[in-house]
Amino acid sequence: MKIHQLLDFDAIIPLTNEEHAFVKKHDNNVSLDELHDRETVIAQNLVRKGIYEVSKDSEHLIRKTHDKTK
């Protein structure tokens, strides 16, 4: 692949059923205090996959917008 092909490539991130349900259930800003044990594990996986990122204060998850206009 060439560089411009990589930049134009829309990668599909596979999600499990649990991860998909988590994304649908929660808003774009999730408080880590509200999560149960299993939800915390799912949230960690979603951070690793690049769906969410941890806020600077380490108390919230913020859903990333995969916008190509940046």
HELIX and SHEET records of a PDB file:
HELIX    1   1 ILE A    3  ASP A    8  1                                   6    
HELIX    2   2 ASN A   17  LYS A   25  1                                   9    
HELIX    3   3 LEU A   32  GLU A   34  5                                   3    
HELIX    4   4 ASP A   37  LYS A   49  1                                  13    
SHEET    1   A 3 ASN A  29  SER A  31  0                                        
SHEET    2   A 3 HIS A  60  ARG A  63 -1                                        
SHEET    3   A 3 TYR A  52  VAL A  54 -1                                        
END                                                                             
